[in-house]
Amino acid sequence: MDTKFEKRHNERYTIKFSTELTSKINYELITSLVDMSVSGLAFQINPILIKLEKGQKISLHFNSAEINSDFEVDARVIWRKDDIVGVEFEDINAEKTQSIKMLIEKYHNNKIYR
């Protein structure tokens, strides 16, 4: 049996950080992250205001003065359950991967699963 936990390639961490989400379909909002890894993340949305579907492309803007980091990452929605959306980062380079690792290190609470 292949569960979503068995499919994970990178460790995921609960994280206390907010980011700006911009959709290619003309909206932007600030959202709270639920968990994050170097390959993707999950965040909470208001499902009445925001309609995100599997396969949809979005951009995420991360800005943290504490780690001197300000960058954008393109992502694709890979799952959605009620008000939680999971995305996979697309075409990230080594510099952005390092920035994501720094965000995780600074803001994570604990490792939740691999």
KAMO-V511879 format. One record per backbone hydrogen bond with DSSP energy under -1.0 kcal/mol. CO is the residue of the C=O (numbers start at 1). NH is the residue of the N-H. Records with the same first field share a line. If there is no record, write none. Layout:
BEGIN
CO = NH / NH
END
This chain:
BEGIN
3 = 7
12 = 112
13 = 36
14 = 109
17 = 33
19 = 31
20 = 61
21 = 29
22 = 59
27 = 23
29 = 21
31 = 19
32 = 44
34 = 15
35 = 42
36 = 13
39 = 89
40 = 37
41 = 87
42 = 34 / 35
43 = 85
46 = 50
53 = 56
56 = 77
57 = 24
58 = 75
59 = 22
60 = 73
61 = 20
62 = 71
64 = 69
69 = 64
71 = 62
73 = 60
74 = 90
75 = 58
76 = 88
77 = 55
79 = 86
81 = 84
83 = 45
84 = 81
85 = 43
86 = 78 / 79
87 = 41
88 = 76
93 = 97
94 = 98
95 = 99
96 = 100
97 = 101
98 = 102
99 = 103
100 = 104
101 = 105
102 = 106
103 = 107
104 = 108
107 = 16
110 = 14
113 = 12
END
